[in-house]
Amino acid sequence: MNQQQEVSFMANYDPYVYETLSGITGSMVAVQTIRGTVSGKLANVLPDHIVVESGGSPFYIRTQQIVWVIPKG
């Protein structure tokens, strides 16, 4: 028999990370992810991901993948 399986989606939301990064939107940052480092302008912050513009291209980084963020002065 062909039974339908229920699909569920769960995203972790860290309000502290979201609020902190929202406060530095537009700043230059270095973001360490589990795959490497991205440096550029923090263009946008949303509850589940951030957008860093680097070399003219947007990098969409899931909040769950972030290890650390350093604002650059």
Distance bins in CASP14 RR format, pairs under 12 A and 6 or more apart:
PFRMAT RR
TARGET T0000
AUTHOR 0000-0000-0000
RMODE 2
METHOD distances of the structure
MODEL  1
9 48 0 0 0 0 0 1 0 0 0 0 0
10 48 0 0 0 0 0 1 0 0 0 0 0
10 64 0 0 0 0 0 1 0 0 0 0 0
11 18 0 0 0 0 0 1 0 0 0 0 0
11 46 0 0 0 0 0 1 0 0 0 0 0
11 47 1 0 0 1 0 0 0 0 0 0 0
11 48 1 0 1 0 0 0 0 0 0 0 0
11 49 0 0 0 0 1 0 0 0 0 0 0
11 62 0 0 0 0 1 0 0 0 0 0 0
11 63 0 0 0 0 1 0 0 0 0 0 0
11 64 1 0 0 1 0 0 0 0 0 0 0
11 65 0 0 0 0 0 1 0 0 0 0 0
12 18 0 0 0 0 0 1 0 0 0 0 0
12 47 0 0 0 0 1 0 0 0 0 0 0
12 48 0 0 0 0 1 0 0 0 0 0 0
12 49 0 0 0 0 0 1 0 0 0 0 0
12 62 0 0 0 0 1 0 0 0 0 0 0
12 63 1 0 0 1 0 0 0 0 0 0 0
12 64 1 0 1 0 0 0 0 0 0 0 0
12 65 0 0 0 0 0 1 0 0 0 0 0
12 66 0 0 0 0 0 1 0 0 0 0 0
13 19 0 0 0 0 0 1 0 0 0 0 0
13 46 0 0 0 0 0 1 0 0 0 0 0
13 47 1 0 1 0 0 0 0 0 0 0 0
13 48 1 0 0 1 0 0 0 0 0 0 0
13 49 0 0 0 0 0 1 0 0 0 0 0
13 62 0 0 0 0 0 1 0 0 0 0 0
13 63 1 0 0 1 0 0 0 0 0 0 0
13 64 0 0 0 0 1 0 0 0 0 0 0
14 20 0 0 0 0 1 0 0 0 0 0 0
14 21 0 0 0 0 1 0 0 0 0 0 0
14 45 0 0 0 0 0 1 0 0 0 0 0
14 47 0 0 0 0 1 0 0 0 0 0 0
14 48 0 0 0 0 1 0 0 0 0 0 0
14 49 0 0 0 0 0 1 0 0 0 0 0
14 50 0 0 0 0 0 1 0 0 0 0 0
14 62 0 0 0 0 0 1 0 0 0 0 0
14 63 1 0 0 1 0 0 0 0 0 0 0
14 64 0 0 0 0 1 0 0 0 0 0 0
14 66 0 0 0 0 1 0 0 0 0 0 0
15 21 0 0 0 0 0 1 0 0 0 0 0
15 22 0 0 0 0 0 1 0 0 0 0 0
15 45 0 0 0 0 0 1 0 0 0 0 0
15 47 0 0 0 0 1 0 0 0 0 0 0
15 63 0 0 0 0 0 1 0 0 0 0 0
16 22 0 0 0 0 0 1 0 0 0 0 0
16 23 0 0 0 0 0 1 0 0 0 0 0
16 47 0 0 0 0 0 1 0 0 0 0 0
16 63 0 0 0 0 0 1 0 0 0 0 0
17 23 0 0 0 0 0 1 0 0 0 0 0
17 24 0 0 0 0 0 1 0 0 0 0 0
17 31 0 0 0 0 0 1 0 0 0 0 0
17 45 0 0 0 0 1 0 0 0 0 0 0
17 46 0 0 0 0 0 1 0 0 0 0 0
17 47 0 0 0 0 1 0 0 0 0 0 0
17 48 0 0 0 0 0 1 0 0 0 0 0
17 49 0 0 0 0 0 1 0 0 0 0 0
17 50 0 0 0 0 1 0 0 0 0 0 0
17 61 0 0 0 0 0 1 0 0 0 0 0
17 62 0 0 0 0 0 1 0 0 0 0 0
17 63 1 0 0 1 0 0 0 0 0 0 0
17 64 0 0 0 0 1 0 0 0 0 0 0
17 65 0 0 0 0 0 1 0 0 0 0 0
17 66 1 0 0 1 0 0 0 0 0 0 0
17 67 0 0 0 0 0 1 0 0 0 0 0
17 68 0 0 0 0 0 1 0 0 0 0 0
17 69 0 0 0 0 1 0 0 0 0 0 0
18 24 0 0 0 0 0 1 0 0 0 0 0
18 25 0 0 0 0 0 1 0 0 0 0 0
18 44 0 0 0 0 0 1 0 0 0 0 0
18 45 1 0 0 1 0 0 0 0 0 0 0
18 46 1 0 0 1 0 0 0 0 0 0 0
18 47 1 0 1 0 0 0 0 0 0 0 0
18 48 0 0 0 0 1 0 0 0 0 0 0
18 49 0 0 0 0 0 1 0 0 0 0 0
18 50 0 0 0 0 1 0 0 0 0 0 0
18 63 1 0 0 1 0 0 0 0 0 0 0
18 66 0 0 0 0 0 1 0 0 0 0 0
18 69 0 0 0 0 0 1 0 0 0 0 0
19 25 0 0 0 0 0 1 0 0 0 0 0
19 45 0 0 0 0 1 0 0 0 0 0 0
19 47 0 0 0 0 0 1 0 0 0 0 0
19 63 0 0 0 0 0 1 0 0 0 0 0
20 27 0 0 0 0 0 1 0 0 0 0 0
20 29 0 0 0 0 0 1 0 0 0 0 0
20 42 0 0 0 0 0 1 0 0 0 0 0
20 45 0 0 0 0 1 0 0 0 0 0 0
20 50 0 0 0 0 0 1 0 0 0 0 0
20 63 0 0 0 0 0 1 0 0 0 0 0
20 66 0 0 0 0 0 1 0 0 0 0 0
20 68 0 0 0 0 0 1 0 0 0 0 0
20 69 0 0 0 0 1 0 0 0 0 0 0
20 71 0 0 0 0 1 0 0 0 0 0 0
21 27 0 0 0 0 1 0 0 0 0 0 0
21 29 0 0 0 0 1 0 0 0 0 0 0
21 31 0 0 0 0 1 0 0 0 0 0 0
21 42 1 0 0 1 0 0 0 0 0 0 0
21 43 0 0 0 0 0 1 0 0 0 0 0
21 44 0 0 0 0 1 0 0 0 0 0 0
21 45 1 0 1 0 0 0 0 0 0 0 0
21 46 0 0 0 0 1 0 0 0 0 0 0
21 47 0 0 0 0 0 1 0 0 0 0 0
21 49 0 0 0 0 0 1 0 0 0 0 0
21 50 1 0 0 1 0 0 0 0 0 0 0
21 51 0 0 0 0 0 1 0 0 0 0 0
21 52 0 0 0 0 0 1 0 0 0 0 0
21 61 0 0 0 0 0 1 0 0 0 0 0
21 63 0 0 0 0 1 0 0 0 0 0 0
21 66 0 0 0 0 1 0 0 0 0 0 0
21 68 0 0 0 0 0 1 0 0 0 0 0
21 69 1 0 0 1 0 0 0 0 0 0 0
21 70 0 0 0 0 0 1 0 0 0 0 0
21 71 0 0 0 0 1 0 0 0 0 0 0
22 42 0 0 0 0 1 0 0 0 0 0 0
22 44 0 0 0 0 1 0 0 0 0 0 0
22 45 1 0 1 0 0 0 0 0 0 0 0
22 46 0 0 0 0 1 0 0 0 0 0 0
22 47 0 0 0 0 1 0 0 0 0 0 0
22 50 0 0 0 0 1 0 0 0 0 0 0
22 63 0 0 0 0 0 1 0 0 0 0 0
22 69 0 0 0 0 0 1 0 0 0 0 0
23 29 0 0 0 0 0 1 0 0 0 0 0
23 42 0 0 0 0 1 0 0 0 0 0 0
23 44 0 0 0 0 0 1 0 0 0 0 0
23 45 1 0 0 1 0 0 0 0 0 0 0
23 50 0 0 0 0 0 1 0 0 0 0 0
23 69 0 0 0 0 0 1 0 0 0 0 0
23 71 0 0 0 0 1 0 0 0 0 0 0
24 30 0 0 0 0 0 1 0 0 0 0 0
24 31 0 0 0 0 0 1 0 0 0 0 0
24 40 0 0 0 0 0 1 0 0 0 0 0
24 41 0 0 0 0 0 1 0 0 0 0 0
24 42 1 0 0 1 0 0 0 0 0 0 0
24 43 0 0 0 0 0 1 0 0 0 0 0
24 44 0 0 0 0 0 1 0 0 0 0 0
24 45 0 0 0 0 1 0 0 0 0 0 0
24 50 0 0 0 0 0 1 0 0 0 0 0
24 52 0 0 0 0 0 1 0 0 0 0 0
24 69 0 0 0 0 1 0 0 0 0 0 0
24 70 0 0 0 0 0 1 0 0 0 0 0
24 71 1 0 1 0 0 0 0 0 0 0 0
24 72 0 0 0 0 0 1 0 0 0 0 0
24 73 0 0 0 0 0 1 0 0 0 0 0
25 41 0 0 0 0 1 0 0 0 0 0 0
25 42 1 0 1 0 0 0 0 0 0 0 0
25 43 1 0 0 1 0 0 0 0 0 0 0
25 44 1 0 0 1 0 0 0 0 0 0 0
25 45 1 0 1 0 0 0 0 0 0 0 0
25 46 0 0 0 0 0 1 0 0 0 0 0
25 50 0 0 0 0 1 0 0 0 0 0 0
25 51 0 0 0 0 1 0 0 0 0 0 0
25 52 0 0 0 0 0 1 0 0 0 0 0
25 53 0 0 0 0 0 1 0 0 0 0 0
25 69 0 0 0 0 0 1 0 0 0 0 0
25 71 0 0 0 0 0 1 0 0 0 0 0
26 40 0 0 0 0 1 0 0 0 0 0 0
26 41 1 0 1 0 0 0 0 0 0 0 0
26 42 1 0 1 0 0 0 0 0 0 0 0
26 43 1 0 0 1 0 0 0 0 0 0 0
26 44 0 0 0 0 1 0 0 0 0 0 0
26 45 0 0 0 0 1 0 0 0 0 0 0
26 50 0 0 0 0 0 1 0 0 0 0 0
26 51 0 0 0 0 0 1 0 0 0 0 0
26 52 0 0 0 0 0 1 0 0 0 0 0
26 53 0 0 0 0 1 0 0 0 0 0 0
26 71 0 0 0 0 1 0 0 0 0 0 0
26 72 0 0 0 0 0 1 0 0 0 0 0
26 73 0 0 0 0 0 1 0 0 0 0 0
27 39 0 0 0 0 0 1 0 0 0 0 0
27 40 0 0 0 0 1 0 0 0 0 0 0
27 41 1 0 0 1 0 0 0 0 0 0 0
27 42 1 0 1 0 0 0 0 0 0 0 0
27 43 0 0 0 0 0 1 0 0 0 0 0
27 45 0 0 0 0 0 1 0 0 0 0 0
27 50 0 0 0 0 0 1 0 0 0 0 0
27 52 0 0 0 0 0 1 0 0 0 0 0
27 53 0 0 0 0 0 1 0 0 0 0 0
27 69 0 0 0 0 1 0 0 0 0 0 0
27 70 0 0 0 0 0 1 0 0 0 0 0
27 71 1 0 1 0 0 0 0 0 0 0 0
27 72 1 0 0 1 0 0 0 0 0 0 0
27 73 1 0 0 1 0 0 0 0 0 0 0
28 38 0 0 0 0 0 1 0 0 0 0 0
28 39 1 0 0 1 0 0 0 0 0 0 0
28 40 1 0 1 0 0 0 0 0 0 0 0
28 41 1 0 1 0 0 0 0 0 0 0 0
28 42 1 0 0 1 0 0 0 0 0 0 0
28 43 0 0 0 0 0 1 0 0 0 0 0
28 52 0 0 0 0 1 0 0 0 0 0 0
28 53 0 0 0 0 1 0 0 0 0 0 0
28 54 0 0 0 0 1 0 0 0 0 0 0
28 69 0 0 0 0 0 1 0 0 0 0 0
28 70 0 0 0 0 1 0 0 0 0 0 0
28 71 1 0 0 1 0 0 0 0 0 0 0
28 72 1 0 1 0 0 0 0 0 0 0 0
28 73 1 0 0 1 0 0 0 0 0 0 0
29 37 0 0 0 0 0 1 0 0 0 0 0
29 38 0 0 0 0 1 0 0 0 0 0 0
29 39 1 0 0 1 0 0 0 0 0 0 0
29 40 1 0 0 1 0 0 0 0 0 0 0
29 41 1 0 0 1 0 0 0 0 0 0 0
29 42 1 0 1 0 0 0 0 0 0 0 0
29 43 0 0 0 0 0 1 0 0 0 0 0
29 45 0 0 0 0 0 1 0 0 0 0 0
29 50 0 0 0 0 1 0 0 0 0 0 0
29 51 0 0 0 0 0 1 0 0 0 0 0
29 52 1 0 0 1 0 0 0 0 0 0 0
29 53 0 0 0 0 0 1 0 0 0 0 0
29 54 0 0 0 0 1 0 0 0 0 0 0
29 59 0 0 0 0 0 1 0 0 0 0 0
29 61 0 0 0 0 0 1 0 0 0 0 0
29 66 0 0 0 0 0 1 0 0 0 0 0
29 68 0 0 0 0 0 1 0 0 0 0 0
29 69 1 0 1 0 0 0 0 0 0 0 0
29 70 1 0 0 1 0 0 0 0 0 0 0
29 71 1 0 1 0 0 0 0 0 0 0 0
29 72 1 0 0 1 0 0 0 0 0 0 0
29 73 0 0 0 0 1 0 0 0 0 0 0
30 36 0 0 0 0 0 1 0 0 0 0 0
30 37 1 0 1 0 0 0 0 0 0 0 0
30 38 1 0 0 1 0 0 0 0 0 0 0
30 39 1 0 1 0 0 0 0 0 0 0 0
30 40 1 0 0 1 0 0 0 0 0 0 0
30 41 0 0 0 0 0 1 0 0 0 0 0
30 42 0 0 0 0 0 1 0 0 0 0 0
30 52 0 0 0 0 1 0 0 0 0 0 0
30 54 0 0 0 0 0 1 0 0 0 0 0
30 59 0 0 0 0 0 1 0 0 0 0 0
30 61 0 0 0 0 0 1 0 0 0 0 0
30 66 0 0 0 0 0 1 0 0 0 0 0
30 67 0 0 0 0 0 1 0 0 0 0 0
30 68 0 0 0 0 1 0 0 0 0 0 0
30 69 1 0 0 1 0 0 0 0 0 0 0
30 70 1 0 1 0 0 0 0 0 0 0 0
30 71 0 0 0 0 1 0 0 0 0 0 0
30 72 1 0 0 1 0 0 0 0 0 0 0
30 73 0 0 0 0 0 1 0 0 0 0 0
31 37 1 0 0 1 0 0 0 0 0 0 0
31 38 1 0 1 0 0 0 0 0 0 0 0
31 39 1 0 0 1 0 0 0 0 0 0 0
31 40 0 0 0 0 1 0 0 0 0 0 0
31 41 0 0 0 0 0 1 0 0 0 0 0
31 42 0 0 0 0 1 0 0 0 0 0 0
31 43 0 0 0 0 0 1 0 0 0 0 0
31 45 0 0 0 0 0 1 0 0 0 0 0
31 49 0 0 0 0 0 1 0 0 0 0 0
31 50 1 0 0 1 0 0 0 0 0 0 0
31 51 0 0 0 0 0 1 0 0 0 0 0
31 52 1 0 1 0 0 0 0 0 0 0 0
31 53 0 0 0 0 0 1 0 0 0 0 0
31 54 0 0 0 0 1 0 0 0 0 0 0
31 59 0 0 0 0 1 0 0 0 0 0 0
31 60 0 0 0 0 0 1 0 0 0 0 0
31 61 1 0 0 1 0 0 0 0 0 0 0
31 62 0 0 0 0 0 1 0 0 0 0 0
31 63 0 0 0 0 0 1 0 0 0 0 0
31 65 0 0 0 0 1 0 0 0 0 0 0
31 66 1 0 0 1 0 0 0 0 0 0 0
31 67 0 0 0 0 1 0 0 0 0 0 0
31 68 1 0 0 1 0 0 0 0 0 0 0
31 69 1 0 1 0 0 0 0 0 0 0 0
31 70 0 0 0 0 1 0 0 0 0 0 0
31 71 0 0 0 0 0 1 0 0 0 0 0
31 72 0 0 0 0 0 1 0 0 0 0 0
32 38 0 0 0 0 1 0 0 0 0 0 0
32 39 0 0 0 0 1 0 0 0 0 0 0
32 52 0 0 0 0 0 1 0 0 0 0 0
32 61 0 0 0 0 0 1 0 0 0 0 0
32 65 0 0 0 0 1 0 0 0 0 0 0
32 66 1 0 0 1 0 0 0 0 0 0 0
32 67 1 0 1 0 0 0 0 0 0 0 0
32 68 1 0 1 0 0 0 0 0 0 0 0
32 69 1 0 0 1 0 0 0 0 0 0 0
32 70 0 0 0 0 1 0 0 0 0 0 0
33 39 0 0 0 0 0 1 0 0 0 0 0
33 49 0 0 0 0 0 1 0 0 0 0 0
33 50 0 0 0 0 0 1 0 0 0 0 0
33 52 0 0 0 0 0 1 0 0 0 0 0
33 59 0 0 0 0 1 0 0 0 0 0 0
33 60 0 0 0 0 0 1 0 0 0 0 0
33 61 1 0 1 0 0 0 0 0 0 0 0
33 62 0 0 0 0 1 0 0 0 0 0 0
33 63 0 0 0 0 0 1 0 0 0 0 0
33 64 0 0 0 0 1 0 0 0 0 0 0
33 65 1 0 1 0 0 0 0 0 0 0 0
33 66 1 0 1 0 0 0 0 0 0 0 0
33 67 1 0 0 1 0 0 0 0 0 0 0
33 68 0 0 0 0 1 0 0 0 0 0 0
33 69 0 0 0 0 1 0 0 0 0 0 0
34 61 0 0 0 0 0 1 0 0 0 0 0
34 62 0 0 0 0 1 0 0 0 0 0 0
34 63 0 0 0 0 0 1 0 0 0 0 0
34 64 0 0 0 0 1 0 0 0 0 0 0
34 65 1 0 1 0 0 0 0 0 0 0 0
34 66 0 0 0 0 1 0 0 0 0 0 0
34 67 1 0 0 1 0 0 0 0 0 0 0
34 68 0 0 0 0 0 1 0 0 0 0 0
35 59 0 0 0 0 0 1 0 0 0 0 0
35 61 0 0 0 0 1 0 0 0 0 0 0
35 62 0 0 0 0 0 1 0 0 0 0 0
35 65 1 0 0 1 0 0 0 0 0 0 0
35 66 0 0 0 0 0 1 0 0 0 0 0
35 67 0 0 0 0 1 0 0 0 0 0 0
36 59 0 0 0 0 0 1 0 0 0 0 0
36 61 0 0 0 0 0 1 0 0 0 0 0
36 65 0 0 0 0 1 0 0 0 0 0 0
36 66 0 0 0 0 0 1 0 0 0 0 0
36 67 0 0 0 0 1 0 0 0 0 0 0
36 68 0 0 0 0 0 1 0 0 0 0 0
37 52 0 0 0 0 0 1 0 0 0 0 0
37 54 0 0 0 0 0 1 0 0 0 0 0
37 59 0 0 0 0 0 1 0 0 0 0 0
37 61 0 0 0 0 0 1 0 0 0 0 0
37 65 0 0 0 0 0 1 0 0 0 0 0
37 66 0 0 0 0 0 1 0 0 0 0 0
37 67 0 0 0 0 1 0 0 0 0 0 0
37 68 0 0 0 0 1 0 0 0 0 0 0
37 69 0 0 0 0 0 1 0 0 0 0 0
37 70 0 0 0 0 1 0 0 0 0 0 0
37 72 0 0 0 0 0 1 0 0 0 0 0
38 50 0 0 0 0 1 0 0 0 0 0 0
38 51 0 0 0 0 0 1 0 0 0 0 0
38 52 1 0 1 0 0 0 0 0 0 0 0
38 53 0 0 0 0 1 0 0 0 0 0 0
38 54 1 0 1 0 0 0 0 0 0 0 0
38 55 0 0 0 0 0 1 0 0 0 0 0
38 57 0 0 0 0 0 1 0 0 0 0 0
38 58 0 0 0 0 0 1 0 0 0 0 0
38 59 1 0 1 0 0 0 0 0 0 0 0
38 60 0 0 0 0 0 1 0 0 0 0 0
38 61 1 0 0 1 0 0 0 0 0 0 0
38 65 0 0 0 0 0 1 0 0 0 0 0
38 66 0 0 0 0 1 0 0 0 0 0 0
38 67 0 0 0 0 0 1 0 0 0 0 0
38 68 0 0 0 0 0 1 0 0 0 0 0
38 69 0 0 0 0 0 1 0 0 0 0 0
38 70 0 0 0 0 0 1 0 0 0 0 0
39 52 1 0 0 1 0 0 0 0 0 0 0
39 53 0 0 0 0 0 1 0 0 0 0 0
39 54 1 0 0 1 0 0 0 0 0 0 0
39 55 0 0 0 0 1 0 0 0 0 0 0
39 59 0 0 0 0 1 0 0 0 0 0 0
39 61 0 0 0 0 0 1 0 0 0 0 0
39 69 0 0 0 0 0 1 0 0 0 0 0
39 70 0 0 0 0 1 0 0 0 0 0 0
39 71 0 0 0 0 0 1 0 0 0 0 0
39 72 1 0 0 1 0 0 0 0 0 0 0
39 73 0 0 0 0 0 1 0 0 0 0 0
40 50 0 0 0 0 0 1 0 0 0 0 0
40 51 0 0 0 0 0 1 0 0 0 0 0
40 52 1 0 1 0 0 0 0 0 0 0 0
40 53 1 0 0 1 0 0 0 0 0 0 0
40 54 1 0 1 0 0 0 0 0 0 0 0
40 55 1 0 0 1 0 0 0 0 0 0 0
40 56 0 0 0 0 1 0 0 0 0 0 0
40 57 0 0 0 0 0 1 0 0 0 0 0
40 58 0 0 0 0 0 1 0 0 0 0 0
40 59 0 0 0 0 1 0 0 0 0 0 0
40 61 0 0 0 0 0 1 0 0 0 0 0
40 69 0 0 0 0 0 1 0 0 0 0 0
40 70 0 0 0 0 0 1 0 0 0 0 0
40 71 0 0 0 0 0 1 0 0 0 0 0
40 72 1 0 0 1 0 0 0 0 0 0 0
40 73 0 0 0 0 0 1 0 0 0 0 0
41 50 0 0 0 0 0 1 0 0 0 0 0
41 51 0 0 0 0 1 0 0 0 0 0 0
41 52 1 0 0 1 0 0 0 0 0 0 0
41 53 1 0 1 0 0 0 0 0 0 0 0
41 54 1 0 0 1 0 0 0 0 0 0 0
41 55 0 0 0 0 1 0 0 0 0 0 0
41 56 0 0 0 0 1 0 0 0 0 0 0
41 57 0 0 0 0 0 1 0 0 0 0 0
41 58 0 0 0 0 1 0 0 0 0 0 0
41 59 0 0 0 0 0 1 0 0 0 0 0
41 71 0 0 0 0 0 1 0 0 0 0 0
41 72 0 0 0 0 1 0 0 0 0 0 0
42 49 0 0 0 0 0 1 0 0 0 0 0
42 50 1 0 0 1 0 0 0 0 0 0 0
42 51 1 0 0 1 0 0 0 0 0 0 0
42 52 1 0 1 0 0 0 0 0 0 0 0
42 53 0 0 0 0 1 0 0 0 0 0 0
42 54 0 0 0 0 0 1 0 0 0 0 0
42 58 0 0 0 0 0 1 0 0 0 0 0
42 59 0 0 0 0 0 1 0 0 0 0 0
42 61 0 0 0 0 1 0 0 0 0 0 0
42 66 0 0 0 0 0 1 0 0 0 0 0
42 69 0 0 0 0 1 0 0 0 0 0 0
42 70 0 0 0 0 0 1 0 0 0 0 0
42 71 0 0 0 0 1 0 0 0 0 0 0
42 72 0 0 0 0 1 0 0 0 0 0 0
43 49 0 0 0 0 0 1 0 0 0 0 0
43 50 0 0 0 0 1 0 0 0 0 0 0
43 51 1 0 1 0 0 0 0 0 0 0 0
43 52 1 0 0 1 0 0 0 0 0 0 0
43 53 1 0 1 0 0 0 0 0 0 0 0
43 54 0 0 0 0 1 0 0 0 0 0 0
43 55 0 0 0 0 0 1 0 0 0 0 0
43 56 0 0 0 0 0 1 0 0 0 0 0
43 57 0 0 0 0 0 1 0 0 0 0 0
43 58 1 0 0 1 0 0 0 0 0 0 0
43 59 0 0 0 0 1 0 0 0 0 0 0
43 60 0 0 0 0 1 0 0 0 0 0 0
43 61 0 0 0 0 0 1 0 0 0 0 0
44 50 1 0 0 1 0 0 0 0 0 0 0
44 51 1 0 1 0 0 0 0 0 0 0 0
44 52 0 0 0 0 1 0 0 0 0 0 0
44 53 0 0 0 0 1 0 0 0 0 0 0
44 58 0 0 0 0 1 0 0 0 0 0 0
44 59 0 0 0 0 0 1 0 0 0 0 0
44 60 0 0 0 0 1 0 0 0 0 0 0
44 61 0 0 0 0 0 1 0 0 0 0 0
45 51 1 0 0 1 0 0 0 0 0 0 0
45 52 0 0 0 0 0 1 0 0 0 0 0
45 60 0 0 0 0 0 1 0 0 0 0 0
45 61 0 0 0 0 0 1 0 0 0 0 0
45 63 0 0 0 0 1 0 0 0 0 0 0
45 66 0 0 0 0 0 1 0 0 0 0 0
45 69 0 0 0 0 0 1 0 0 0 0 0
46 60 0 0 0 0 1 0 0 0 0 0 0
46 61 0 0 0 0 0 1 0 0 0 0 0
46 62 0 0 0 0 0 1 0 0 0 0 0
46 63 0 0 0 0 1 0 0 0 0 0 0
47 62 0 0 0 0 0 1 0 0 0 0 0
47 63 1 0 0 1 0 0 0 0 0 0 0
47 64 0 0 0 0 0 1 0 0 0 0 0
48 60 0 0 0 0 0 1 0 0 0 0 0
48 61 0 0 0 0 0 1 0 0 0 0 0
48 62 1 0 0 1 0 0 0 0 0 0 0
48 63 1 0 1 0 0 0 0 0 0 0 0
48 64 1 0 0 1 0 0 0 0 0 0 0
48 65 0 0 0 0 0 1 0 0 0 0 0
48 66 0 0 0 0 0 1 0 0 0 0 0
49 58 0 0 0 0 0 1 0 0 0 0 0
49 59 0 0 0 0 1 0 0 0 0 0 0
49 60 1 0 1 0 0 0 0 0 0 0 0
49 61 1 0 0 1 0 0 0 0 0 0 0
49 62 1 0 1 0 0 0 0 0 0 0 0
49 63 1 0 1 0 0 0 0 0 0 0 0
49 64 0 0 0 0 1 0 0 0 0 0 0
49 65 0 0 0 0 1 0 0 0 0 0 0
49 66 0 0 0 0 1 0 0 0 0 0 0
50 58 0 0 0 0 0 1 0 0 0 0 0
50 59 0 0 0 0 1 0 0 0 0 0 0
50 60 1 0 0 1 0 0 0 0 0 0 0
50 61 1 0 1 0 0 0 0 0 0 0 0
50 62 0 0 0 0 1 0 0 0 0 0 0
50 63 1 0 0 1 0 0 0 0 0 0 0
50 64 0 0 0 0 0 1 0 0 0 0 0
50 65 0 0 0 0 1 0 0 0 0 0 0
50 66 1 0 0 1 0 0 0 0 0 0 0
50 69 0 0 0 0 1 0 0 0 0 0 0
51 57 0 0 0 0 0 1 0 0 0 0 0
51 58 1 0 1 0 0 0 0 0 0 0 0
51 59 1 0 0 1 0 0 0 0 0 0 0
51 60 1 0 1 0 0 0 0 0 0 0 0
51 61 1 0 0 1 0 0 0 0 0 0 0
51 62 0 0 0 0 0 1 0 0 0 0 0
51 63 0 0 0 0 0 1 0 0 0 0 0
52 58 1 0 0 1 0 0 0 0 0 0 0
52 59 1 0 1 0 0 0 0 0 0 0 0
52 60 0 0 0 0 1 0 0 0 0 0 0
52 61 1 0 0 1 0 0 0 0 0 0 0
52 65 0 0 0 0 0 1 0 0 0 0 0
52 66 0 0 0 0 0 1 0 0 0 0 0
52 69 0 0 0 0 1 0 0 0 0 0 0
52 72 0 0 0 0 0 1 0 0 0 0 0
53 59 1 0 0 1 0 0 0 0 0 0 0
53 60 0 0 0 0 0 1 0 0 0 0 0
53 61 0 0 0 0 0 1 0 0 0 0 0
54 60 0 0 0 0 0 1 0 0 0 0 0
54 61 0 0 0 0 0 1 0 0 0 0 0
59 65 0 0 0 0 0 1 0 0 0 0 0
59 66 0 0 0 0 0 1 0 0 0 0 0
61 67 0 0 0 0 0 1 0 0 0 0 0
61 69 0 0 0 0 1 0 0 0 0 0 0
63 69 0 0 0 0 0 1 0 0 0 0 0
END
